[in-house]
Amino acid sequence: MIILPAIDLKGGKCVRLRQGKADDVTVYGDDPAEQARDWRQQGGMELHVVDLDGAFAGTPKHAEVIKNIISAFGGPVEVGGGLRTMEALSNVIDAGASRAIIGSAALENPEFLMKAVELYGEKIAVGIDARDGFVQTKGWVETTEVKAVDLAAAVAKAGVKTIIYTDTATDGMLGGPNLSQMAAICDAAPTCEITASGGVSSPYDIENLKALERANLRAAIVGKALYDGRITLKEMNIAAL
């Protein structure tokens, strides 16, 4: 399993939100590129970056910052947040992103998703954010009546090869991932590689994810636990072996 440290961007700074709430934010640094460089030095193999301002606004807000992050990290960087047009996708991929993450638009504009997959293939990932099993959109502000497992199956059918599943109720809470829902997502999209996000905060959580024995559960994103110093990236990497 691959561990991806996370960089969430808000106002040009590295932050973490609790349960995705924009008014419950902790700032961890004002130099995201330096943070990316540090994660690489600590053993980060890949990096997960989200433009939170872009997610809330519906259009990217940190283009230059993200370009600097990608350069500083020097390895694969997946980027999401407000990528709802072909121009936005093109810009982030041209900046060097290994994967561009489509979120709300995967549900709201299936034709856009299919066109993106046709053009960029495996460079397109879909981020599915859900609470109590139902998809949330627009930076987790709106909860839909669509089940996350149904969306996972649909995007897999559209040719998407990577799904990043975030359980928003557990995100930033340090209480462990939603294991049953993670297993369900893996089963709903067997042709996709799945990345677990939300609540992953200890080697124990990694062991629990591995114990699900889902061959397509490829990676896990870790944020707050690393920033708070509760765990090191090295310790998480060892658990993931």
N, C-alpha and C positions, 0 to 999 in steps of 0.2 A: 504494500500500500504506500502511496505517496502522500506526504504531508505538505500542504500548502499554507505557509503563513499568509495572513491577510493584511492588506492595507486598504482601509476605507477612508475616502477623501471627503472632507467637508470644509469649505472655506480655505482650501489650499493646505489643510493640515491633516495629520493622521489622527483619526478618531475611532471610537467604538460606540455603538448605540446599544441600549438595552432593549431587546425585543423589537428592534427596528424603529423605535420612537425617536423622532427628530429632536424632541425637547428633553431627551434623556441621554445626553452625550458626554463622553469623557475624551478630552484631548490628550494624546500621547506624544505628540511631536509636531514641530512646524517645518520639518525638512523630509518630505516623503522619499525623495531620492536617496538620501542618506540612510533612511530606514530600510529601503530596498537593498542597498549595498550591505547593510549589517545582516539582514536575513540571509543573504548569499554567503557571507563569511561564516555564519553560524551553521551552514550546511543545507540551506534551502535549495531544493532541486527545481521547484517551480514556485510561482508567486500568483496570488489571487488579488486583484485590484478592483475596487468598486468606487465609481464616482457617485457618491450619495446625492450630491446636489443635482447631478444629471438625472438620477433615478426619480427624484421628486419633481424636477422641472420637465422631464420628458425629452431633454436634449443635453448632450455632453457639455460639461462646464470646466473640465480640467485637462484639456487636450495637451497643453504644453507640459504640465506636471506629469501626466502619464507618459509622455514621450521621454522625459527625464528619468522616470522610474524604470522604464524598460531598458534604457541605456545603462543605468547604474546597476541593475540586477545582473545583466549579462547572461540570462538564461530564459527559459520559457515563462512568459507572463500572460495570464488570461485577464481580460478586461471587460467589465460590464458597467451599466449605469446610463440609462437614457439612449441606448442604441436602438432607435426606432425608424431610422431611414437608411437607405443604401449609402448615402454620403457619410453618415456617421460610422457605419461599418467599415467603409473604405478607408476613412481617416485613421481609425484605430489599428486596422491591419497594416496599412502603409507605415504606421509609426513603429511597427515591429511586434505587435501583439501576436502571441502564438494561437490564441483563440479569442474571438469576440463573442460576448455573452448576450444573447437576446433574452429579455425578461418579459415584460408585459406584452410586447408586440407579438410574442409567440402565440398567445391566446387571442389577442384582439385582432391580429392581422395575419392569418395563416398563409395568405398568398405571399406576403413579404418574407415570411420564414422560408417558404419553399424556394423563392427566388434567391434568397441569401445562400441556402444550402447548395443550390444549383451552381451558383457563382463561386463560392468559397469552400465548399465541401466540408472537410473535417475541421476547418478553422472556425466553424460556427458551433457554438455551444448554446444550450438553452438553460436559463436559470429558472427553476420552479420554486417559488416561495409559497409556503402554505401554513395555515393555522388550523388545527383540528381537522386536517386532511383536505381543506378547501383552499384553492389557489387565491393568493393575494396579489394585487397589482399596484402600479404607480407608487413604488417605494413602500409597499406594505400598507398603504393608506386604505385601500379598498379590498374587501373580502368578497369573492365571487361565489357563485353556486356550483362552480366546476370543481370536481374532485381532482386532486393532484395526480392520482394514478391514471385517470382518464387522459389528462393532458400529457403525461409521460408517454402513454401508449400512442397518442396522436403524433407527437413530435418524433418519436421513433419511426413511425410509419412514413413521416415526411423525409426521412433520411438523416436526421440528426444523430451524431455519434457520441456526443457528450452531454450529460444532464448534470447540473449542479442543483442538488435539492437542499433547500434551507427550511428547517422547521422554525418558524419565526417565534413561537412561544418559548423555545429553548435558547434562542440566539442571545449571546451575551449574558446568560444566566449561570453558566458554569455548572450546570446540573446534569450534564450528559445528554447525548443525542436521543431522539425519538426512534428507538430501534425497530419497533414493529412497523412504523411508517416507512423507515428506510428500506426494510426488507420488501415491503409492498411495492415501492417504487422500482427497486431492482427487478422484481418479478414482472412488473407491468411493461418494462422496456428492456427486454433481455439482449437486444442488439446494441444497446448503448452502454458506454462506460459511465458509471455513476460516481459523483463526488458528494460526500456527506458534509453538511454544514449545519451549524446550530448546536451549541452545547458541548462540542468536543473540546475537552479541557484537561485530559489526563491520559496516561498510558492505559489505564483501566478502560477508558472509553474506546480506545483503539482496539484493545483486546476484545471488547464486546462487539464492535463492528466486524472484526475478523471472524468472530464466532458465528455470525449470521451465515457464513459460508456461501456468500453470493459471489460468484466468479467475476461478475461485472462491477462489483463495488471496488473502484480503482483507487480512490483518494479521499482525503478528509481535509477540511479547512479548519485552521486553528487561529483564533484571534486574541480575545481578551485574556485568556489564561497565559499566553506568551507575554503580552504587554504588561500584565500585572506581576510577572515574575513568578507565577505559581508553578511553572514548568518551563523547561528549556526546549528549544527546537531539537537539540541533540537527543534528549530523552524521548521525545515524541517519535523521532526518526528511528530510534532503536526499537521502540514498541511496534512500529509499522513493518519491520523486517519480516 
